[in-house]
């Protein structure tokens, strides 16, 4: 090894040793090496400096002698290196030891009895608190390929076996509408009926003395008063109400699958009109006063006889899915159904056949309305999109984003050029269907506005919401006339009675009557005992 190379190696080892000492000094900061786990750097530094010094010492002048095995003359003449050969041999071992010590440190070695190094995480200062913004409640998710859980309470298991039914006529199936495959937006869903929980073995725990005195906890609010019940009432949420043309009867649909007919004046149940295989969604009186049309999540639209509930005809929506909304024209010739796949189907009720299957929406249809002249329909979906259709020709006239979240409870005004929609963004909007612009906004609800109803004179609008309230509005001004809050939870159904009072149904299973000018309501028909 040439002297120049050895000098460079000695210099490198000195630099490594000094660097190890520098790191050790900076890291210890007055602490003993055993607690800092940096003793290895001290050892490496000592070895490195020692190696460098030995290399330099080995190069000091010494006796010069000829190598007896080397030629005496010429370029290949060998001369024994000057200096101290034993010190020079030590230089080969010490750098290797220093390298071993440094590598050992990287794999976690530490001296016996030394504590592992500890890192203290610094907690960043919390930013200044911000005022939380109210978040609209989520809306019901409806994946077109699989019927959604719906915005209303989901179907509970039936308490009784289905009653025997008369043979049904051959159903008319709507043509298959391909279902969209994209993921749906979230939709606000009332709670499902509680399922019994599996018994859980309690885990034994050891009580520990609290480090600080426990804080005082405010007592829970008093439980709401018990609601009246009746054996003939609905067993689950009331999601639809319709009043007969003569104003004497109410028809209701519920998540318990049952359609019921009530006598308003006598305050009694007339009869159960029938039962769907899944959640009942809609129940409509036909203009003839003798029949009714009902629909549900089972995908069937059933024409029934009002006098005894006999099934006269079944329209099957087939692959278009469950019927989320159903409306009929004033003349009773056409019906329009909105489905959980997004399809919109126009039915010819006179012929008992499908007239059109419209491309529909990307997401589940959540509202349907038919114009007074029976030529157009307005539909809304859970993504807030609104569509206007020519239902005679079977074509779309216009599509626009009417709400930030789902559109519910659409109704036409008497002029046929305006319509009102409620929504999951808590607003109610009046639309000009000639310009497709918002004319007026009704604000006050703090939850999804789920259903709307128009009074017979067209001057008042009734609304119910998942915030648990019902309200009456002035259509011309948008002002709130009355607010009703029974304190029983979300409401899903609304209708005006013949005398102008407001009828509502909701999660408490009861049908209530509210005075037109505001005030306390009464329970017309109580729900069944739980």
C-alpha positions, 0 to 999 in steps of 0.5 A, a space after each residue: 500500500 502506498 504511503 499516499 493511500 495510507 495517509 488518505 485512509 488515516 485522514 478519513 478515519 480521523 474525520 469519521 471519528 470526529 463526526 461520531 463525537 460531534 453527533 454524540 455531543 449534539 444528541 446527549 445534551 447533558 444526558 448520560 449515554 445509557 439513556 440516549 442509546 448513543 454509546 455506540 457512537 462514542 465507541 465508533 468515534 474512539 476506534 476511528 480516531 485510534 485507527 487514524 492515529 495508528 496509521 500515521 504512527 506506522 508511517 513514522 521513519 524507521 529502519 530501511 532494509 532490503 527485502 531478500 526475496 526482491 531483485 537488487 536492481 531495476 524497476 522491480 527492486 523491492 524495498 521493505 517499507 519504512 516505519 513500524 510494521 506492527 502498528 501498520 498491521 493494527 490499522 487493518 483491524 481497527 477500521 473494521 471494528 469501527 464499521 462493525 460498531 456503527 452497523 450494529 447500532 443500525 440494527 438496534 444493539 445497545 449496551 447491557 442495561 441501557 434504556 431504549 431511546 424514547 421520542 416525545 411527540 409534540 402535540 400541535 396547537 389546536 386551531 381556533 374552533 370554527 362555528 359548525 355549519 348545519 349539515 343536511 341529513 343524508 338522503 336515502 340511497 337507491 342503487 338502481 340495480 338493487 332496490 334501495 332501502 328507501 327514505 321511509 322506514 324499511 319494511 318490517 317482518 309481517 306479524 301475521 301470515 298473509 290472508 288468502 287472496 282471490 286468484 289474480 288475473 295475468 299481470 301486464 309486465 312493463 318492458 325491461 328498462 336497463 338499470 344504470 350501474 353507477 353508485 347512488 348518492 346517499 339518501 335520508 332514511 328513516 330508521 328501520 324497525 329494531 331487530 332483536 339483538 343477540 344476547 351478549 355475555 357481560 365482560 367482567 371489569 375491574 373498577 378503577 378510582 377516577 383520577 378526577 371527580 366525576 362531572 355532574 350529568 344532567 338528567 335525561 329529558 322526560 319521555 314523551 307521553 304515551 300515544 293512543 293505540 287501536 287494534 285496527 290501526 297500522 302496525 308501522 309508519 303511515 307513508 301515504 294519505 288520500 282523501 276521496 272526492 266526496 271528502 268522507 273517506 281516507 285511504 292510507 298506505 303503510 310500511 306494514 304493507 296494508 292499505 286501509 280505508 277509513 270513515 272520517 266522520 265516523 272515525 272508524 276503520 271501514 276495511 283493509 283494502 288489501 296487502 302488497 308483498 312489500 312496502 305499500 307506497 301509494 293509494 289513489 282513488 279513481 275518478 269513478 269512485 268505485 275503484 282504487 289504484 295501489 302500488 308498492 315496493 313489490 313492483 305491482 300496481 293493483 286495481 282494486 274494487 273499493 267496496 271490498 278490495 277485490 283485485 280487478 287487475 295487476 300491472 307488473 313493472 317487471 325489471 323496472 323495479 319497485 314503484 316508488 311513486 304513482 299518480 293518475 290523471 284527473 280523467 283516470 285514463 293514464 297513470 305514471 309510475 316512478 321506480 327505484 331503478 330510475 325508470 318512468 312508466 306511463 300506463 294506459 289504464 283503460 287498456 290495462 297496458 304499458 304506453 311508454 317506458 321512458 329513459 328516466 333518471 340516473 337514480 331512484 325516482 322520488 316524486 311524480 306529478 301529472 298536469 291537470 290536463 293529463 298531457 305532461 308529468 313532472 318527476 324528481 329523483 334522489 339526486 335532485 334532478 327534475 324532468 318534465 315529460 310529454 306523457 302522450 308522445 312519450 318524450 322528455 321536454 326538459 331536465 334540470 337540477 332543481 335541488 341540491 338533494 333529493 326532490 320529493 312530493 311534487 304537485 302541479 298548480 291548477 294552471 298547469 304551468 307551475 309546480 312545487 317540489 320539496 327536497 332533501 335540502 330542506 327547501 320547497 320551491 315553486 317552478 315556472 314550467 315555461 321558463 324552468 326558473 324558480 319563482 318562489 322559495 318556502 323556507 322553515 323546515 329543518 329536515 327533508 321535506 318529504 311530501 306536499 299537498 295542495 288545498 282544493 282552492 289552490 291557495 294553501 300548500 301543506 308539507 311534512 318533513 323528517 324534522 317531525 313538523 307539518 306546515 301550511 304555507 300561502 302559495 302566493 306569498 310563500 309565507 308560513 301560515 301554521 306549524 304543527 309539531 306533535 313531538 312524535 318524530 318524522 312525518 311522511 304523508 299529508 293531505 287536505 281534508 274536505 273542510 280544509 284541515 290538514 291530515 298527516 301520517 308518520 312514524 308514530 303510525 297515527 293519522 292526525 287532523 290539524 286545524 287550518 289556522 294552527 293549534 293543537 291537532 287530534 288523533 283521528 286514527 291511532 296506530 296499533 299497539 307495539 
